[in-house]
Amino acid sequence: MAKILLVEDNEMNRDMLKRRLTRKGYDVLIAVDGAQGVELSRSDQPDIILMDMSLPVMDGWQATREIKSYGKTNNIPVIALTAHAMAGDREKCIAAGCDDYDTKPLEFPRLLEKIETLLKKAATP
């Protein structure tokens, strides 16, 4: 069972995603701000991180940079979750260290496909 760290400050989004991912067999950890996300990435070593980019305390951009610059967490795949769907936003997320990008409102089947693709890729030596 893969462990997913969901970093999301919106309670409705957080609850919906946690329920749906749990039903799919994933173990879901929750962080409500970027600083907590960085902390949990280090202490719990999730298999993948879903990172909202607009977060309190520390935004998703900075949290991703910190996760990707730390030796024990730099290989954890990060999927950016953002309402920003403007031209260039995907590239900004990738430049910050995210491995993929998905826009809100989330389409769960599409997000699930991205999660599964990155988990398979991470498991392949």
Summary of the structure (lengths in Angstrom):
residues: 125
radius of gyration: 12.9
end to end distance: 18.8
largest distance: 36.7
contacts: 401
relative contact order: 0.16
helix: 46%
strand: 19%
